Amino acid sequence: MLDDILTLKEVAEYLKLTEKTAYRLAAEGKLPGFKVGGSWRFKSIDIEDWIESRKRNNKK
């Protein structure tokens, strides 16, 4: 991913999720993100770290 900060739509596309699912995960605190002016934003490194942690947890 080239951008450091991603929108909800970009994260949903990257993770192959619907925007609604990505929104729900972020709102529940299951997807690392933050709000700017009411809109969700995500740091690409946090998303990569989240993916890696999910991969490690699934191997157990």
Phi and psi in radians as a Rosetta constraint file:
Dihedral C 1 N 2 CA 2 C 2 CIRCULARHARMONIC -1.535 0.35
Dihedral N 2 CA 2 C 2 N 3 CIRCULARHARMONIC -0.591 0.35
Dihedral C 2 N 3 CA 3 C 3 CIRCULARHARMONIC -1.480 0.35
Dihedral N 3 CA 3 C 3 N 4 CIRCULARHARMONIC 2.529 0.35
Dihedral C 3 N 4 CA 4 C 4 CIRCULARHARMONIC -1.359 0.35
Dihedral N 4 CA 4 C 4 N 5 CIRCULARHARMONIC -0.627 0.35
Dihedral C 4 N 5 CA 5 C 5 CIRCULARHARMONIC -2.002 0.35
Dihedral N 5 CA 5 C 5 N 6 CIRCULARHARMONIC 2.260 0.35
Dihedral C 5 N 6 CA 6 C 6 CIRCULARHARMONIC -2.010 0.35
Dihedral N 6 CA 6 C 6 N 7 CIRCULARHARMONIC 2.633 0.35
Dihedral C 6 N 7 CA 7 C 7 CIRCULARHARMONIC -1.492 0.35
Dihedral N 7 CA 7 C 7 N 8 CIRCULARHARMONIC 2.960 0.35
Dihedral C 7 N 8 CA 8 C 8 CIRCULARHARMONIC -1.020 0.35
Dihedral N 8 CA 8 C 8 N 9 CIRCULARHARMONIC -0.750 0.35
Dihedral C 8 N 9 CA 9 C 9 CIRCULARHARMONIC -1.078 0.35
Dihedral N 9 CA 9 C 9 N 10 CIRCULARHARMONIC -0.764 0.35
Dihedral C 9 N 10 CA 10 C 10 CIRCULARHARMONIC -1.139 0.35
Dihedral N 10 CA 10 C 10 N 11 CIRCULARHARMONIC -0.711 0.35
Dihedral C 10 N 11 CA 11 C 11 CIRCULARHARMONIC -1.146 0.35
Dihedral N 11 CA 11 C 11 N 12 CIRCULARHARMONIC -0.748 0.35
Dihedral C 11 N 12 CA 12 C 12 CIRCULARHARMONIC -1.042 0.35
Dihedral N 12 CA 12 C 12 N 13 CIRCULARHARMONIC -0.784 0.35
Dihedral C 12 N 13 CA 13 C 13 CIRCULARHARMONIC -1.116 0.35
Dihedral N 13 CA 13 C 13 N 14 CIRCULARHARMONIC -0.755 0.35
Dihedral C 13 N 14 CA 14 C 14 CIRCULARHARMONIC -1.102 0.35
Dihedral N 14 CA 14 C 14 N 15 CIRCULARHARMONIC -0.715 0.35
Dihedral C 14 N 15 CA 15 C 15 CIRCULARHARMONIC -1.548 0.35
Dihedral N 15 CA 15 C 15 N 16 CIRCULARHARMONIC 0.000 0.35
Dihedral C 15 N 16 CA 16 C 16 CIRCULARHARMONIC 1.047 0.35
Dihedral N 16 CA 16 C 16 N 17 CIRCULARHARMONIC 0.802 0.35
Dihedral C 16 N 17 CA 17 C 17 CIRCULARHARMONIC -2.055 0.35
Dihedral N 17 CA 17 C 17 N 18 CIRCULARHARMONIC 2.837 0.35
Dihedral C 17 N 18 CA 18 C 18 CIRCULARHARMONIC -1.323 0.35
Dihedral N 18 CA 18 C 18 N 19 CIRCULARHARMONIC 2.756 0.35
Dihedral C 18 N 19 CA 19 C 19 CIRCULARHARMONIC -1.086 0.35
Dihedral N 19 CA 19 C 19 N 20 CIRCULARHARMONIC -0.626 0.35
Dihedral C 19 N 20 CA 20 C 20 CIRCULARHARMONIC -1.079 0.35
Dihedral N 20 CA 20 C 20 N 21 CIRCULARHARMONIC -0.754 0.35
Dihedral C 20 N 21 CA 21 C 21 CIRCULARHARMONIC -1.168 0.35
Dihedral N 21 CA 21 C 21 N 22 CIRCULARHARMONIC -0.762 0.35
Dihedral C 21 N 22 CA 22 C 22 CIRCULARHARMONIC -1.088 0.35
Dihedral N 22 CA 22 C 22 N 23 CIRCULARHARMONIC -0.706 0.35
Dihedral C 22 N 23 CA 23 C 23 CIRCULARHARMONIC -1.077 0.35
Dihedral N 23 CA 23 C 23 N 24 CIRCULARHARMONIC -0.817 0.35
Dihedral C 23 N 24 CA 24 C 24 CIRCULARHARMONIC -1.067 0.35
Dihedral N 24 CA 24 C 24 N 25 CIRCULARHARMONIC -0.785 0.35
Dihedral C 24 N 25 CA 25 C 25 CIRCULARHARMONIC -1.080 0.35
Dihedral N 25 CA 25 C 25 N 26 CIRCULARHARMONIC -0.721 0.35
Dihedral C 25 N 26 CA 26 C 26 CIRCULARHARMONIC -1.164 0.35
Dihedral N 26 CA 26 C 26 N 27 CIRCULARHARMONIC -0.787 0.35
Dihedral C 26 N 27 CA 27 C 27 CIRCULARHARMONIC -1.117 0.35
Dihedral N 27 CA 27 C 27 N 28 CIRCULARHARMONIC -0.556 0.35
Dihedral C 27 N 28 CA 28 C 28 CIRCULARHARMONIC -1.452 0.35
Dihedral N 28 CA 28 C 28 N 29 CIRCULARHARMONIC -0.064 0.35
Dihedral C 28 N 29 CA 29 C 29 CIRCULARHARMONIC 1.387 0.35
Dihedral N 29 CA 29 C 29 N 30 CIRCULARHARMONIC 0.235 0.35
Dihedral C 29 N 30 CA 30 C 30 CIRCULARHARMONIC -1.549 0.35
Dihedral N 30 CA 30 C 30 N 31 CIRCULARHARMONIC -0.311 0.35
Dihedral C 30 N 31 CA 31 C 31 CIRCULARHARMONIC -2.106 0.35
Dihedral N 31 CA 31 C 31 N 32 CIRCULARHARMONIC 2.198 0.35
Dihedral C 31 N 32 CA 32 C 32 CIRCULARHARMONIC -1.247 0.35
Dihedral N 32 CA 32 C 32 N 33 CIRCULARHARMONIC 2.008 0.35
Dihedral C 32 N 33 CA 33 C 33 CIRCULARHARMONIC -2.724 0.35
Dihedral N 33 CA 33 C 33 N 34 CIRCULARHARMONIC 3.122 0.35
Dihedral C 33 N 34 CA 34 C 34 CIRCULARHARMONIC -2.613 0.35
Dihedral N 34 CA 34 C 34 N 35 CIRCULARHARMONIC 2.759 0.35
Dihedral C 34 N 35 CA 35 C 35 CIRCULARHARMONIC -1.771 0.35
Dihedral N 35 CA 35 C 35 N 36 CIRCULARHARMONIC 2.447 0.35
Dihedral C 35 N 36 CA 36 C 36 CIRCULARHARMONIC -2.232 0.35
Dihedral N 36 CA 36 C 36 N 37 CIRCULARHARMONIC 1.974 0.35
Dihedral C 36 N 37 CA 37 C 37 CIRCULARHARMONIC 1.002 0.35
Dihedral N 37 CA 37 C 37 N 38 CIRCULARHARMONIC 0.575 0.35
Dihedral C 37 N 38 CA 38 C 38 CIRCULARHARMONIC 1.535 0.35
Dihedral N 38 CA 38 C 38 N 39 CIRCULARHARMONIC -0.076 0.35
Dihedral C 38 N 39 CA 39 C 39 CIRCULARHARMONIC -1.900 0.35
Dihedral N 39 CA 39 C 39 N 40 CIRCULARHARMONIC 2.417 0.35
Dihedral C 39 N 40 CA 40 C 40 CIRCULARHARMONIC -1.270 0.35
Dihedral N 40 CA 40 C 40 N 41 CIRCULARHARMONIC 2.428 0.35
Dihedral C 40 N 41 CA 41 C 41 CIRCULARHARMONIC -2.347 0.35
Dihedral N 41 CA 41 C 41 N 42 CIRCULARHARMONIC 2.696 0.35
Dihedral C 41 N 42 CA 42 C 42 CIRCULARHARMONIC -2.441 0.35
Dihedral N 42 CA 42 C 42 N 43 CIRCULARHARMONIC 2.368 0.35
Dihedral C 42 N 43 CA 43 C 43 CIRCULARHARMONIC -1.425 0.35
Dihedral N 43 CA 43 C 43 N 44 CIRCULARHARMONIC 2.288 0.35
Dihedral C 43 N 44 CA 44 C 44 CIRCULARHARMONIC -1.031 0.35
Dihedral N 44 CA 44 C 44 N 45 CIRCULARHARMONIC -0.649 0.35
Dihedral C 44 N 45 CA 45 C 45 CIRCULARHARMONIC -1.141 0.35
Dihedral N 45 CA 45 C 45 N 46 CIRCULARHARMONIC -0.624 0.35
Dihedral C 45 N 46 CA 46 C 46 CIRCULARHARMONIC -1.151 0.35
Dihedral N 46 CA 46 C 46 N 47 CIRCULARHARMONIC -0.673 0.35
Dihedral C 46 N 47 CA 47 C 47 CIRCULARHARMONIC -1.158 0.35
Dihedral N 47 CA 47 C 47 N 48 CIRCULARHARMONIC -0.748 0.35
Dihedral C 47 N 48 CA 48 C 48 CIRCULARHARMONIC -1.084 0.35
Dihedral N 48 CA 48 C 48 N 49 CIRCULARHARMONIC -0.761 0.35
Dihedral C 48 N 49 CA 49 C 49 CIRCULARHARMONIC -1.099 0.35
Dihedral N 49 CA 49 C 49 N 50 CIRCULARHARMONIC -0.702 0.35
Dihedral C 49 N 50 CA 50 C 50 CIRCULARHARMONIC -1.083 0.35
Dihedral N 50 CA 50 C 50 N 51 CIRCULARHARMONIC -0.755 0.35
Dihedral C 50 N 51 CA 51 C 51 CIRCULARHARMONIC -1.070 0.35
Dihedral N 51 CA 51 C 51 N 52 CIRCULARHARMONIC -0.817 0.35
Dihedral C 51 N 52 CA 52 C 52 CIRCULARHARMONIC -1.083 0.35
Dihedral N 52 CA 52 C 52 N 53 CIRCULARHARMONIC -0.702 0.35
Dihedral C 52 N 53 CA 53 C 53 CIRCULARHARMONIC -1.178 0.35
Dihedral N 53 CA 53 C 53 N 54 CIRCULARHARMONIC -0.639 0.35
Dihedral C 53 N 54 CA 54 C 54 CIRCULARHARMONIC -1.136 0.35
Dihedral N 54 CA 54 C 54 N 55 CIRCULARHARMONIC -0.691 0.35
Dihedral C 54 N 55 CA 55 C 55 CIRCULARHARMONIC -1.121 0.35
Dihedral N 55 CA 55 C 55 N 56 CIRCULARHARMONIC -0.752 0.35
Dihedral C 55 N 56 CA 56 C 56 CIRCULARHARMONIC -1.128 0.35
Dihedral N 56 CA 56 C 56 N 57 CIRCULARHARMONIC -0.745 0.35
Dihedral C 56 N 57 CA 57 C 57 CIRCULARHARMONIC -1.168 0.35
Dihedral N 57 CA 57 C 57 N 58 CIRCULARHARMONIC -0.523 0.35
Dihedral C 57 N 58 CA 58 C 58 CIRCULARHARMONIC -1.356 0.35
Dihedral N 58 CA 58 C 58 N 59 CIRCULARHARMONIC -0.287 0.35
Dihedral C 58 N 59 CA 59 C 59 CIRCULARHARMONIC -1.405 0.35
Dihedral N 59 CA 59 C 59 N 60 CIRCULARHARMONIC -0.259 0.35
